Amino acid sequence: MTAARAHWKAANIQDYRYDLARFMKPGSLPALRITVKGSKVAGVEVLTSAPPGNPTSLPGETVDGLFDELQSGFPTTPGKCTGLELNLDPSDGHPLNASFGTEEESIQDGGGGFSVSNFTRL
């Protein structure tokens, strides 16, 4: 994770836009278009509606925020989250997708992740 974040930091991209789709097994969350300027979230547009019973809005995240989320959710000591898979853009290091499972296979703890698409420098 440290090397992945270092690759992103080295690219020094502070103004960008991307689409973020999150999922939590067995459901999903609304897809968002997030605009970042000066390394801060400047705008969030909801692209899809959430299935009934799922949250209908979420705050936007910077790419650094996505790395923070991954780092805090996946400690180096063994825990409930298992099987992290992370794919990065080879040119600048931003995450393309991340997913994980859990040791518990109940509906509430089925795992989750996100995908990033349409990443554009502004």
Disulfide bonds with the S-S distance in Angstrom:
none
